[in-house]
Amino acid sequence: MTFNKIALYSFNTAHLSTLDDIQGLIPDACKIKSLSELDHSFDLLIIIGGDGSMIRCAQYTTLFEIPIIGINTGKIGFLTDIKTDEITQHLLAITSGNFILEERSLLECRLNGVYAGACINEVTLTRNKGLQMIHYDLYLNHQLLHTHRADGMIISTPTGSTAYALSAGGPILHPQIKGILLQPLCSHKVNTKPLVASLTDYIRIIYHPQKGSDAAIYIDGNTCFELNDTCTIDIHKSKQSLKLIHPASFDFYQTLKTKLGWH
């Protein structure tokens, strides 16, 4: 795989000098002012930021099947592999063909049959403004699994298992596991546990509004849909995928050890 047309982007103007440095390394790379400039002609997007920036960019790159690589200026950065002091070393190697290409699965979400979006990390059903638990039924492959009273439910990709789901006490999944993590949020039933379903499973949640409670759906923590009435939420594997470029030395377990401070 060769990169004939490379885009450089950052949401933060404080990183403009870093973009200039990268352009000095890769003279043919072009800085873009907006993600809307992306199209099928690009072979690679280099983004400067954190995981949040990667997720926002991925909403565009997945449409055009553009691989993406991140320069980490955020906090933890599970998706942004390259440190700012390693830019020269890794980018020269990558543009010379020495890299790992990885595809990550996405999940598609529909609300009452209408397409709502695709997630890199998770779809979250959660309390909105009220303090009371919300009520919902969980179905797997059209079979009722159980009825919940809880603060909500996280439906996560393996990529998202190191994001909100991890903070909620969920397990970490290797990104190549063909699974979907269902992570309850403060369930009223103490025997309710996280479940890893198959990536081919169809998940349906029926939200039942109750007096004094309300709910919302969040896709990757950004897109929000407030639920005021009964709502059917359908989630399944998306046809789109996220293409990530890693340095040749990338190892997921070493990344966990480094990012989570394991010793």
N, C-alpha and C positions, 0 to 999 in steps of 0.2 A: 504494500500500500504506500503510495506517495501522496504528498500534500502539495497540490499545485496552487491552491488559493486558500490562504489562511486569514481568518478574521481575528482581530484583537479587540477586547472590550472590557470595560469596568463600569459598574454603576456609580463608583465613587471617583470624583474628580481629583481626589488626593493621590490617586494612583497613576496620573497621567505621565509622570516621569518614568515610572516602571514600564508603561506601555512604550514609551520612547526607547527605553533600553532594549526591550524585546525586539522592537522594529530595527534596532541597530544590529541585533543578532540575525534576524530574519528579514532582510531588506524587502522581500516581496510581500511580506505580510501587510495587511491594510487595517488601520484603525477604523472601526465603525462607530457612529454616533448613536445609533439606535438598533435594537435587535430586529426591528422590522426590515432592516437592510439585508438580512440573511435570506438566502435562497439556495436552490439545489447546486449552484455553481461553486459553493464553498466546500472544501474538503476537511476543514478543521476550524474549531473555535477555541481560542485561548482566552480564558476568563480570569481576571484578577479579583479575588474576594474570598468569601467563605462558602459554606455549604448552601446557605440561603441564596447567594448569587448564582450558584450552579443550578439550583432548582428552578429559579426564575428563568435562566437562560435555556434550560432544558425544555421548557414549554415551547420554544421555537425550534431548537435543534432536533427534537424528535420528529417534528413535522417534515423536515428536510433530510432526515437521517444523517445529520452532521455529527461526527465525533467531537467530543469536548474534553478539554483538559483544564485543570484549575491550578492557579498559583495561590497558595493559601495566605491570606492576610486576615483571616477570621480567627475564631477561638480554637475549637477542636479540629474541625475540617476532615471528616471522614471521606469526603468526595474530592477534596482539593489536595492532591498528592505532593505538589512541589513547594518547598519552602522558598522564600524570597532570596536566600543566599545560595540556592542551588539552581537558579534559573538557567544560567549559562550551561552548566554541566548537562542538565536533563533535556533542555530544549534542543540543543545541538545534536544530542543523541537521537531524540525522537524524530527530528526532521531528517535525520540520516537513515531512518528506518528501524531504529533499535527501540522498540516499545512493545507494550502489550495492549491489545484491543479487547475490551470486555463489553458484553451486552447485558444490560440489567432489565428485568421485567417491570412493567408498569401495570397499574390497575385502572380500569375504567369505571366511572360512577354515573349512574342514571337515577334521577329523582322523578318518581311517577312516570317512568318511561322516557323522560327527556334527558338527553346527554348533558351532564354537568361538568365533566372534565376528566382528565387522567392524572394520576398521582405518581410521583417518584417515591415518596416516603409513605404517606398514609392518607386514608379518609377517616375522619373522626366525627362521630355522632356524640354531641356533648350538651350539657346544660348550657343555656344561653344567658339569660339575665336572672332567672329565678334560682332559688336555693334548694328547691325540692328535687328529689330524684326523678329521672324520666323513665317512662315505661316503653318497652319495645319487645317485639318477638324476633328471634333469630332463626333463619332458615338456611340449611345447606342443601343444595341440589333439590330444592322444592320440598324438603322435609323439615318440619318444625323441630329444632334442636332444643330450645328452651325459651322461656319468657323471662325477661330481665326487669329488675328495678335497680337502677344504678346511676352513677353520674354520667355514664356514657360508654362508648365502645370505640376502640381503635382498630381499624382494619389496615394492616401494614404489609408492605412488600418486604422482602428480605433486606433490601437497602434501608428501609425505614426502621428496621429493628434496632438500629443504633441511634435512633432519634427519639421522638416522643414516647414510643412504646417502651424503650429502654428506661426512660425516666419513670414510667408507670409500673415498672417491675417485670417487664417482659423479658423473654430470652433473646439472645443475639443469634441471628441466623446468618450463615454464610451466604453472600449475595448470589451464589449460583444454585442454592437450594430452590427447588421448584415448589415453593410453598407460599401460603398467605397466613400471616399471623393475626389471630383474633384476640385482642387484649382488652378485657373488661376494665372499666374505670370505677373503682370503689363500688363493687356490686353489693347489693343487700344480702345476697346469698353467699355465705362464706365458702361453700363448696364450688363456686364458680371459678374456674381456672383458665389461664391462657390456652389457646388451642392453635395448632399449626395445621391448616387445611391444605389440600392439594391446590396447586396453581391452576388446575383445570376445573376446580369446583366453582359453582355459582353461589354467591352469597346474597341473601335477601334479608333486609331488616325492615320491619314494619313498625314505624313510630306511632304511638298512641298518645295524643296530647291529654294531659290531666289538668284539672283546675289548680292554679297556682304554680304550674311548671311550664317551661318552654324549652325549646331545643334549637340547635343549629348544626349544620354540616359544614365542616372545614376540609378543604382539599389542600394538602401540603401546608396547612397552617395559614394559607393566604386567602383563597377564594372562600367566601362564606355565603351560605344559604340559610336564612332563618326559617324555621318550621313552625307554623302556627296551626296547621291542621294535620290530620292523619297523612302520613307520607310513606311511600314504598321506596326503599333505597336498594338498588341493585348494584352489585359490585362483582366484577370478573376480570380476568386477564385482558389487558389491552393488546390490540394489534401492533401498537407502537412499542418501541424499546429505546432505552437510553444507551448510547454508545459512548463509552469512556476510554480515553487513552491514558495508560499508566506508564511510568518509567519501567524499563525492563527488570528492575530490581523489586518491583512491587510484590508484596505478599500480604494477604488480608490479615492473617493472624499476627504478623509483626506490626501491622498498622494498629490493630486492637491494643497490643501491648504498649505501643508508644503513645497512642492517643488517650488511653484510659489509665496510663501510669502504672501498669502492672509490673511487678518486680519478682 
